[in-house]
Amino acid sequence: MTRLANLLRDDAALQVCDHGDGLAVVFQHGLGGGEAQIAQAFPSGPGLRRITLECRGHGASGLGSRRPFCLSMFADDVVAAADQAGLDRFVAGGISMGAAIAMRLACRHPDRVAGLLLVRPAWIFDSAPVNLRPIAGVAKLILDHGPDNARAIFAQSETAACLQREAPDNLASLFGYFDRPDAAPFAQVLADIAADGPGVSASDAAALGIPSLVIGNAMDAVHPLSAAHALAAAIPGATFAEIHPKALDSVRHFAELQAEITTFLHTYSNFRSLIPL
């Protein structure tokens, strides 16, 4: 059963989804995602409490008026959601943008993050990584031409043709940005976040001393396997896992993803003594 709560940050009304009971895991969605994305990816077995904040402009959360959008803003909102949920220490994790938020939480709030789950990371340390250029390009097209005309232009682009050959799952996600009912205002979120970075460094990562799992897969241009390898190498003692590409078989992909997360959380049973429930 999912419990829904509201969180007001500045003038942005945000939705918090609180599912299950047990070990607390704050697990965040990717850019353009929301609770539905995480419900598909995260194991729903007993003994786990999963909290997901739908970031500004995502899911049922409002955009608010504060600009620019940035990962530090989203991370601060997540901390506020954890406070509201009564969490002192928790495992932090997420997919893509959510992984970058989790990484920032672990580095900036080491007293609160007991473990780290990074799934298909798109950022390592730098802002505006080259793998996010397709998202930045989509955002610019929508802002310049409106969603419908922008979609037609993008469909004829070399970027679309390349992704169709090499990373069709990424292409489907990019087309989804044009098809959102809020595509025009959400384009600014895409532009701002694609240009941003997690605000942490290699030295920050090297100072982490918590159990960490980094998961990646091939056939993913936006979330290159090399980024997952790099983060796993940068975090002392991190475990790396490669799972089946979503572009080839999404059912197998999510089954393997949930299995890796479940094994990680069960392996580090000391989480239960670290985190008050």
Phi, psi and omega in degrees: 000133179260127176262130182255139177223154177257146178223124179261121179234118191055238175250020180261122176271115185249152178252135177245130179252126186235111189239129173080184181219144178130220181302125186276123177233117174270112189232119191254150182279172177272178181293117183093354181270201181176200182303320182299321178297317183287323178299329178283332188262330189263138180297143184249021182290173180291159176085008180234136172246115183249122180249128178230123171269127172281113186296166183307127180083359181250145177057233181266008181270141179282163179286324189071180183252353183287135180222155354282162171288144181204161182293327178294323176299312181297320180295319177297322176297320180296319177300318179296323177294320177296320177300313182297327180280357178079024182268126174271302176236149185201164169275132179253139179198177178170173180252129173057249176304322178298326176293320178296320177296316180297319179298317179296317179300315182297320182281326184267341181227060184296338178286347185248337185260117184264346180195164189224131179234107183247114184248124178047058181296142176257336178250147166257278177231330187281155171281156175047055179297152186298332181291347178263004179300324176300322178291316177300321179294318177298315180301315181296319178299316181294317180295326183275326191238353187083156188301315186292309179295322180297320180299316180296318179296315182295322182300333181264005187276161176293327177300314179297318180296319180294316180292327177300323180282318193253333185208068185299332178294320175299318181299318179298320178295319179295318176298328178298331178295324178291329189271355179297143176297336179253031187304318184295306179291329182289340179301329178291326174298313179302312183298314184292316184288322179296335179271354187263181177215169184288347178073028175231162185240173176299324178292326175298315180296320181294339181274352181291139179229042183237155175302132184221141176233130177241127184240133177220171174210158180282178180058044183215098185286329181282329179237072187297144179302329179297327178293318178296317177300317183295317179293319179299323179288332184279337183261119183304127176074007182294146174265136177249138176224132174256128180246171184295139180298134177297329181296335182267321183200099185291327180297312178296321180303308184289328176296315179292322179298311180296323179296318179295317179296315181298314180299317180300312183292326179282329181296319182265072184295342179294347172309321188292333177274342181275332191245116176292136182251000000 
